[in-house]
Amino acid sequence: MPELPEVETVKRGLAPAMEGALIARLELRRKDLRFPFPDALADRVSGRTIIGLGRRAKYLLVDLDDGNTLISHLGMSGSFRIEKGSASAMAGEFHHARSKDEKHDHVVFHLQGPDGARRVIYNDPRRFGFMDMVGRADLAAHPFFRDLGPEPTGNELGATYLAERFRDKAQPLKSALLDQKNIAGLGNIYVCEALWRAHLSPLRAAGTLVTPAGRPKQQLDLLVASIRDVIADAIAAGGSSLRDHIQADGSLGYFQHSFSVYDREGETCGTPGCGGTVARVVQAGRSTFYCAACQK
């Protein structure tokens, strides 16, 4: 699944082509993706102007001038392709084969902007992605969002907040961080990387980062800073290309070249003076990579 930095990269890649454009027509080439499309979606969207693109957790948000928001999730293999004339650029791809096969082009936005017409095409070979529509004022109450925690880069995320969530929790720290009710948008790759930066074991109980009085320990402050830093670095790098994620200009994201522990089982830990070896364990069906020598 795409993680937050990849979805943010897709949003930034699509924004120049979509923001301010009129949706002359929305073409739905099938009745559903992972779920059925909302009733009369094409009619409700056609003729509307896109006033902005946003992101919440791993969801892409397309705000329309009538007060509605189109929600899009890329699933495992979804991508957006921008076409204008003979030029084509991918705005995000999460599949081993970068599909441009038209049989997988399921949704087409026919747009009219100040510089002419263009198409933004949603391609999804596995069809695990989906789209929905909701009034912008009701977005926070939507089932996709109502239980989500704060964004990992937002002001709401802090050590005091996490101390309230983690207090007395025997749950493994990595599992607590992957819980979208605690922090929205964090995924397996970046949790592994953030824990390595904070020198914290993914196996330790989340509650061990909180004092008996419910205050955050210094380690929790370091963890919050590490989460912010690793997400910021990944966005700056254009995401990770483990599944051929590529940017709007066609270039590959390259944060995977900066991995410190993820997918580096058996390699030497990069912490200066550590000398440990990166290990892999399975937690709740997910691979966890960490260094037992310096992550305590």
N, C-alpha and C positions, 0 to 999 in steps of 0.2 A: 504494500500500500504506500502511496505517496505520504511523506511527512510534511510538517508545517513549512519548512524552508522551500520544498519543491512547489507547494501550492502558492506560496508567496511569490516565487519566481514566475509561475504561470500568470498570476494576477498582474504582475508588473509588465510581463510581456504582452498581455492582451490589452492593457489599458490604452496605449496610443491608438490602437485600431478600433476600440469599442466605445470609449468614453466620449460622449457628445454626439454619437452617431444615431441616426434614425434606423429602427428595425423596419425596413420596408416589407419584409416577409420572414416568418419563421417557418422553416420546412422541417417537418417531422417525418422521417422515412420509415418509421415503424411505430407501433403503439406503446412500446415500453422499452426500458433498459433493464436495470435490476428490478425496478418497480414500474407500474404504468405511469405515463405522463399525466399530470393534472388535467381535468376536464377542460376542453376548449383552450388549451395552452397556446396553440398557434394563433388563434383569434385574439386572445387576451394580450399577447405580446406584440403582434404585428401592429405597426403604426406608432409604437411608443419610442421615446428617446431614452437612451442609456445615460443617466446622469452621473454614474460613478461605479467603479468596481471596488469591492472590498473582500475581506477574508475573515472568517471566524473559525478558529481551530483549523481543521483540514477541509473546510468548505469554502468554495468560491461564491461570492455574492455579487449579483448584477442588479443594481438599483435602477428602477425605471421612473419615468416622470409622473406616473399615476399613483405613486405611493406604494407600489408593489416591489418585491425583491425576488428575483429568480435565484434559486439555490442550486448549485452544481457540485457534485462529488465525483472525483475521477475514478473511483474504484481501483482496480488493479491495472487496467490497461488503457484508461481513457486519456485522450490528448485533444488539444485544440490546435487547429492549423489555420493560419491566416493566408488568404489568397487575394491578390489584387493583380489583375491582368495575368501575365505569365509568371509573376513572382509568387513564391510560396515559402512560408517560414513556419516552423513548428513552435508553439507556445508551451509545450510540455508533453512529455511522453514517458510512460511508465510500463513499457512492455519490451521484451527482449528483441523483438523485431519492430522497427519504427514503422508502423503500418500507415501507408497511404492508400491502401486498397479501398477503393470506393465502396465496396460491399460492406465495409465497416463504418462508413460515414453515415451516422444515424440522425444527426441534427445539423441543420445549416442555418446560420444567421445571415440573411441577405441585408447588408447594411449600406446606408447612404451617409457619407460624411462630407465635410467641406472640401476634401480633396478627391472626391469621387466615390464610386461604388467599390465594395469589397465583400468578401465572404469570410465568415469565421465558421469553421467546420469542426464539429465534435465527432471524433473517431474512437470507437471502443470495441476491439475484437471480442473481448470476453463479456462485455455488457454487464460488468459489476458496478459501473457508475450509475448515477441517477440524477434527476432534476425534479425540483418542486417549486411551488410559488406560494408566497405568503405576503401579507401586508407588512410593510417595514415596521410599523408600530407594534406588530405582534411577533416580531422576529424572536425576541428573547424568550417568549412563551412557547415557541414551536418545539415539538418533541425532540428535534435534533439538537436544540440549544439550551433548553431550560435547565438541564442539570450540569452543564459544562462549568468547569472552574475558570479562573482568570487566564488570560493569555500569558505565555511565558516571558513575553517582552513588555507586558503592561505594568502600570504602576501598582495594580492591586496585588501582584505577586511579591511577597516579601517573606522574610524569615518568621515574623510574628504570625502571619497568615498560615504558613506551613506548620508552625508549631501547634496551632489550634487543630489542624487537620491530622497531624501525626501523633498527638499526645496519647500515650498508653497503647499505641498500635504495635502489635507483634508482627504485622504484615511486613514482608521483605521490602526494603527501601525501593528497589527497582519497581516492584509491583505497585507501590504507592505512587510513584512518579508517573507510571503509565496509566493510572486511574484518571480518566478524563474529568471526573468530578473534582479532582484535586487541582489539576492543571490541564488546560485545554490545548490539544494539538501536539503534545510531546509524544514521540514514537520511539521505537526500540533503538534505532541507531543513535539518536542524539541523547537519549538517557544514558546509554553505555558511555558515550564520550564525556558527558557532563560529570558523571560519577568518577571517571578516571581523573578529570581535571581537579575535582574536589578531594581526591584521595579517599573516597568512601566506598566501602564494599557494597555491592548490590544485594548481598545476602543478609546484611545486618537488619535488625528490626528498625522500622521507621521511627518508633518511639524513643530510640536511644539518642536521637538528636534533640530531644526536648528534656528540660530539667523537670524534677518532680513538681516544681511550682508552675509548670506550663510555659516556661520561657524558652526561647530558642537558644541552643548552644552555638558557640562560634562556628562550629562545623556546618550548621544549617545556613548561616550567613554566607559562608564560602560556597555552599551548594547552589544557593540562589544566584550568586554572581556567576558561577560556572555555567548554569543553565542559560542565563542571558547571553553570556559570551559565546557559547557554542552555537546557539541559534543565530546570533548576529553574524558569526563567521561563516556559517553555512549559507545564509542568504546572500552574503557578499560574494561567495564562491559560486552562486547559481545552483545550489543544491548538490545532491550526490547522484552519480550516474550508474548506480548498481543495476538499474533496469532501463538504461538508455534514456534517462531523463535529459531532455535538451531544451534550450532556451528559445526565446522568440526569434533570435537571430540565427538559429540553427546550431549554435555552439553547445558543447556538452558542459554540464555542471562539473566541477572538479573538486568538491570538498572531500570526496572519497580518497583523494591523494593525501589528505591531511589526517586521516583516521589515526588515532593513537592506539586504540584497542579493538574497535569493531572489525570483525573479519580478519583478525591478525593472530589467530590461535597459534601458539608455539613460537611466536617471535619475541624478541627481547623488548621489555617495557622501555618506553622512551623517557621515563622520569629520570632526571639526572641523579646518578649515584644509586639507583635502585638495583639494577641487575636482575630483576625478576623476569618471569616469562608470562606472556598473555595466555590465559586459560579460557576455555569455553565450557559453560554449564547451561543446562536447560531449565528455565523458570517459566512455569505456566505455558509450556509449549513453545516458548520463544528462546532463541539463542542469546545468551548473555556472555559478553567478553569483558574480562577484567584482569587486573594483576593483583594476585593475593598478597604479594610482597609489600606493596605500597598502598593498597586500598584496604583500609581497616574498618 
